[in-house]
């Protein structure tokens, strides 16, 4: 039973209460925006109550009935991150301003999250040392997603009003890639069915389907039951809404407290007619069709499904073929009606099959059980790599170069699954478990490859693999501090002109990079100071008293120095550094996550209704604390509660309001991590096994192979995550993606390699070539200069990318290492 609010709250008390609630929530949305964020972009509620006398006593629907009219109000949780543009801490309270207030250039980024698990994932993205993950780890209701995404998940049974012509480049490409040969098979089967006499109706069906499949666009296939006219049922017809602005009344389950109840009139949907019994399975012609025609078409449509599914963007063609195979071809031939669909209607119409486009460029967003479609399509490549790699030792089917290419490509989806597993476990666990999982599995991809390469080089008795590992380490460092920030700044700057980030948090990463680079290359500087200068091809110049010898290829070599130099000086130095670097990493964790967590100034509050990263200037806002947790309750009121304890993160949000359905549970994610790590080790072993011919006979420098292919291919999922963050105007996370990997390379991966060398001596010495030394030092200085002002644009990003390409050219033309 619906009660009017005015029946138990006096009007003179209700208005001040409304104003006070609105004033208490002004931190959740832009005060210049006259409508709160939960009012913008939200579909009208289908709630009809007794408070509207013009509806002649229509009863207010119950919550259950209301949910059938898409009226269920789902609580939302939003993560807001305030960033200081000038590198100072951004902290203030409602009652204190001035020096403690926000600075003029401070920006606020609001991120929409649907539940507490997503809030925890977003909070983990801003934590130092945690792997950044863009994708959702819980199921998102399809009604909350954009129209573009909704169209990706349609089953091709709805006809929607659509403008534009059906003659597009993608549809024309369909005719040449799929349409002609699929139609050809139907034409070949058509006379066969006529020859059987009993299958003549299916011969006519094949002829109709041949014409349809040659150009299926804007044509509808519908089922006709004992009637000449198609039985097309309208669904989701246009609704006519009206609303009284002065009536602040709403049902608690169907509308927010401060939103006036809409009056929504819905065009009635006609009921489907009662199904009649069919003798389809009692006909002889049906079994003639299933024995002679249908099996051939199963193979044809299955092949078309596979060929159109793998490129991703042609998935509509795969859906169409699958629906024809499983539905249309199993219908009685007289029930299949094909007609050209006109667009002169306002309602959605449900039919058996309707396809309007063959290619959709937005299918890169398509996911199945939370797994991106590209990672899912690359999974068969992993198993094919393992089967061929461990059975075809003599390279009968694939040569070494091809095997290396597919093995290194197989690492990409495995790296994606490892990243999603880490994000899933961290989002469903407390801070301690998340930190352990990130530290354990965060670098497992690179560590697996490096250890496998060192073992193979040790067994082969060559130092070439060690040089390749050092080149890959340097390449990862250069790519993460130059290429990833550069490409993100460039793409994000083209879309958003100028982007701002928290220079204070970026300064912490830059300081750790300085410490790590100084520690990693300290043994190299030590060897240059105390090692022997060894030169090749020295010749005497007669008659020149000032220059006695001319030497080429001079380098410092510690192996020919005093034999006690390495054992008594360099190795203790390396072991000392391998202890100090992880200690510095741990201090950075404590500093950013515990004692100075306000640097990141994470807030959870109400945000933008479209789920984008929206930046607003902070001069018009009044932040209420350092770390705030807020949930959008069914009444639509923003409630803020402090969660200064970082072990709880954002998990306090919506614990009682919503129940998230996670894609992977903790145990499932752990199982995926273990399996993906084992498969990663196998693929890394195949990479190192098949890279030897490339190192021996390739005209390209081994330095270049190490710093490009071996270093950056495993990081492709991280690059994609960074670009997506930048496109959503969250450049801070884009920069943190690269900085996090670079710090982990120098402070975790290299000490782990040294620790492995202690227990299993593979001859790994932390002494790098000169080209690695100077390229790394120059890159760290440059990126620290770029990060100083807390803002970036596409010009700065282009500068970083150009410097990275210059260094790649340097490696490309450099001579190969002497040990190779």
Steps between C-alpha positions, in 0.01 A plus 500: 500500500646831397481794743553862418794655673292803593269275702754454775755782442379861523569705194676775689738242645546305182646789297778584751576130525528480123733798491718360775536168322588674178756718676655200670554334164649795316840333518374220279425706191578825331307781667463674165311199377143558607416132505677245721691228320246231579239702311699538179484245229270270700199344325158598625359276771195292410328555834133594508362578843176603662640845561399593143124526489493533125588133467161399640612297792780298344674328789866549575696195390681294754879476491474168323259631245699817464812305412318350206468850358873567528442709811745334737734763644847351523727667754823629352837572648738756360873547550627857497869576486617852572832594351723796576638656188789675670637208692367587845278299724135566434323479834231711653188491714173686455586746774862575418624675190797717409827312526325172574256543210529378151738675266378682197617243249367195681273272299253236607440179310175314558475133408179305496508155654202274542578311820748453781719258303547752220564771758774282650650441154506872425656574839768239430581673171611805696709302746872492444629157403161367388448397141268739316196337342244673281242227443216413734528198727124481559204466269354828386124521440442543130240772565769716663724494196506727197289440191814414303592224744141376522499448125803273528308251713184477291398163358399645160132448571399862554428753225573851621433825315826593332601781274749482218560278203571128509766543232817537705860395454462220754187361340658506156806323643267232637384413147856436384620327818199287599183559306585357157640164608235436767230572241680273254460202733127566531469515121682166470277335759181642344484260195597207722194559716276533192630168367380325814144616423412482871756770578364747243377744768853513636629565149286811492632590845859467377426731209351762730790469746755530218351833397476607863859414594639679197370828650328445838497860617171671585319174432301323772442127536184424694303193587156464346261243649222397265452855379590699193597813691794522735426499869719787618462604859603847612701525818640789696275754332548869552391620842341836568601652830385800694613640830397758753798696617337624816416153632791358696340162552647161420475140590795387709578205279447672167624859519744711700367703791565836335373412152143569401305190403451475125173403341580259224245375254598186317361373174368149571693211351280246324523147630654229291250265340464151634739260331347241277617145484731428206564178308852608409670198655244262352584578139723290278630816332642615832728199527598523133610856574684403819686220318589667167493877529539604862837323573671681215365833613611425857859485376455812286348714774739368765795599279342841442449541876864425576638720223279794597544457878880507508543851348264627777358794303297265277328324792154606369561267206583217740182567700292500182645169379453341841137608518432372149661168588321446831162662431412584139615174339310298761169672427239364263568644153152650470555685831804691375399838368759750369410860431672834471447689823381856474621758752174698525411390852569624853502171687743215535378191318602149590563258214696179454805662340591853398849625412576857399882503498777250445778685682494696823818676610385513863531125548838552664289572811327163479556271798391149593495428874708811546772380259580731212425350162860540376641308796234233450575462128874472564455217750492224230833635377653416838401134480602478134841641597549242773395208280719599206789616715538176694417258217665658197860503624640461149300800374322304229185715508636832629851640490671650805416860414129429461494292817668781692244750365195299608662416835569864583148592384352234729645687795260792436171325595670322790621835632140625472364206700765549767409869525128426527565233761706741710232770471222255591672371812607847613150643454343225712764494774647732758806711447750247635385219270491736202855621570630142527329395174631805314853446630489126418333494160550860384839426345451131428484551122841663469669293772391176332652603169824631652567190709422271206743691278776498764461125548519431127809722465666327794436155350622617157813654653450841341466850642276611214179418688619702798550801273153447355352499852682823586377656175144391582527649850625828359239495224221454754637788705526731197158402367329556835650842570499632142265316264202420727471853650578652162237314300241556775574873514480524123171316456342651812624849408350482152158429653516718814744776397668530843492245779598539864642247739622483858859618476560406865427132439691512172792646695503198729531268201770720347701496824477121516612481136807711582581274794448181301698610195785614721501166681465281191781671310734547799688173425540616139660827613714306746630271223583799282701652782694190608476270199755461223467685171518234229535599135486301179694548175772730626755615238815711514520820294861546383640850496239640740661565837187645660274200422673168553204265446159509336251263667142402423217351706630600840300404807538441871524133583493371855551138398863565408572708806620383834313172565426613853343826380164341414487268801616754756351825368240477223297206631467644854396830340235322293365312803486822701307676226262203467409552866479880492275519192214286642538687829452829314194354328355401837565849637318642198204275572481612863541865403228505232254256652527566872672810629438732201198346333348848462735555206256310284200655682255228402130576547200283435192707432228553247619578151424529134205294380675378189788337680772719353799659669373858525740771612369807676687790652528481874443868572124446501502189719545439868667169565413335826798282573786291378340169419124501485262218432154583373212303355207612298212368706151441357403845621768656286685665788878512505628358828869543582684294756872499569702187430845612598598139567663396173458133577130536434537716190170565338333182617275690736290623213168337425561200723132482579357674195613282211638156439759493223524197278871455438626344180770302681482400862818506708563127454424512130732798456774320693458192281522717189817661635665165562401354162595816311837509677571138403402568139712815509803296604443261209464784248812670639691174463391473136601862441852447630529170313409650164675834539848350451485496116382859506791603719750310288391586146303822530648817356316703767689583817423274794473813711205614288324162527534509877382858560199473264348157447601330822443807716179657371287214365415366850403855602239551225201450737645767730546737206136451401389568859703820509354625172146429621565696820634792296199500267275528807698803618672315783861561402619441857430127473655492153824634641481270801472198268846563357658617825372197691650256249830688483538505878413130524759416231782669688396437861341155482588316179874569499545410872305179432735413216796558729338283767442226242865522396603448863317168526563388140810658353428591136777758481274806520705810590330837539734685263333666200638632174566869455204543268262372768658721766477833322162433335342422837651797683398742224144363491447531876624862500276588205181348641561664839518836322173431316318406823591813696209733418215252549345548157565362155386522139560319175820701432673367811377151419634527147837610638524188718401272211755664267777457758400134537516450123843668490627255761351210301686623192815509711447137600410399144826624352714395796729200451394176666647409839841336486368188670247449218 
